[in-house]
Each structure stands twice: as structure tokens, then as C-alpha cells.
């Protein structure tokens, strides 16, 4: 991830065909670490096999949930780092 990117959010989506949970967990972990380091919101979406509780960021399953997330106050939607991360 680029240093000082200016990004406020990274959103990734995986289709139902993305069924390799181990691969998606590694991707979420690596991207999540970069987002955490830069205080960037991370959202994992779609019906792929993302981890239900990523180490950083949120797992959302619908456009409605994504819209609701975007509608929240920016401070309130900041992902919380999990213990041990």
C-alpha cells in the first residue's frame, strides 16, 4: 500500500466463486495491516469467503449495509483493531 496515499477507505469485494477462505483471509490480513497503519477504513464485501470477523475492518454482505456504513459519522465507523493485532 502506498505511503501517505490520502485514501480514506479501501473496499474489496469477492464473488461467490471466491471460495478459498484461506486466500481471502490472507488478503484481508495483509490489506488490513496496511489500512491500520495508515488509519484507513477497510470494508470487505460480496458473497466470497471473507473472514466473518476480519482482524481489521468490517465484513458487509449487502449494498444496503455498505450504504448504511457510509452514512454513519466518519468517527463512528472507524474499524477497531482486534486484541493481539
C-alpha positions as CSV (number, residue, x, y, z in Angstrom):
1,X,0.0,0.0,0.0
2,X,1.3,3.4,-0.9
3,X,2.6,5.5,1.9
4,X,0.5,8.6,2.7
5,X,-2.0,7.7,0.0
6,X,-4.7,10.1,1.1
7,X,-7.2,7.4,0.8
8,X,-10.0,7.3,3.4
9,X,-11.3,3.8,2.6
10,X,-10.4,0.6,0.8
11,X,-13.3,-1.6,-0.2
12,X,-12.8,-5.0,-1.7
13,X,-15.5,-7.4,-3.0
14,X,-15.3,-11.1,-3.7
15,X,-17.9,-13.1,-5.6
16,X,-19.4,-16.4,-4.5
17,X,-16.8,-18.1,-6.8
18,X,-14.1,-16.8,-4.4
19,X,-14.4,-19.7,-2.1
20,X,-10.8,-20.0,-1.0
21,X,-11.2,-18.8,2.6
22,X,-7.5,-19.1,3.4
23,X,-6.5,-16.9,0.5
24,X,-9.2,-14.3,1.3
25,X,-8.2,-14.3,4.9
26,X,-4.5,-13.7,3.9
27,X,-5.5,-10.9,1.6
28,X,-7.7,-9.3,4.2
29,X,-4.9,-9.6,6.8
30,X,-2.3,-8.0,4.5
31,X,-4.5,-5.2,3.3
32,X,-5.9,-4.7,6.8
33,X,-2.4,-4.2,8.2
34,X,-1.7,-1.5,5.6
35,X,-5.0,0.1,6.3
36,X,-4.5,0.0,10.0
37,X,-1.0,1.6,9.7
38,X,-2.5,4.5,7.7
39,X,-5.8,4.8,9.6
40,X,-7.8,3.9,6.6
41,X,-11.3,2.3,6.7
42,X,-11.4,-1.3,5.3
43,X,-14.6,-2.9,4.0
44,X,-14.9,-6.5,2.8
45,X,-18.0,-7.2,0.7
46,X,-19.6,-9.6,-1.6
47,X,-20.5,-13.3,-1.1
48,X,-16.9,-14.6,-1.2
49,X,-15.4,-16.5,1.7
50,X,-14.0,-13.4,3.6
51,X,-13.5,-13.9,7.3
52,X,-16.6,-13.1,9.2
53,X,-14.6,-11.1,11.7
54,X,-11.5,-9.7,10.0
55,X,-8.5,-8.6,12.1
56,X,-9.2,-5.1,10.9
57,X,-12.1,-3.6,9.1
58,X,-15.7,-4.7,8.5
59,X,-17.3,-7.6,6.7
60,X,-20.5,-6.4,5.0
61,X,-22.8,-8.6,2.9
62,X,-25.1,-6.2,1.1
63,X,-25.2,-2.8,-0.7
64,X,-27.7,-1.7,1.9
65,X,-25.2,-2.5,4.7
66,X,-22.5,-0.7,2.8
67,X,-24.7,2.4,2.3
68,X,-25.6,2.4,6.0
69,X,-21.9,2.2,6.8
70,X,-21.1,5.2,4.5
71,X,-24.0,7.1,6.1
72,X,-22.6,6.9,9.6
73,X,-20.5,9.6,11.1
74,X,-16.9,9.1,10.0
75,X,-15.6,8.8,13.6
76,X,-18.2,6.2,14.5
77,X,-17.4,3.9,11.6
78,X,-13.6,3.7,12.2
79,X,-12.7,0.0,12.5
80,X,-11.4,-1.1,15.8
81,X,-8.2,-3.2,15.9
82,X,-8.8,-6.6,17.5
83,X,-6.9,-7.7,20.5
84,X,-3.4,-9.0,19.7
85,X,-3.3,-7.1,16.4
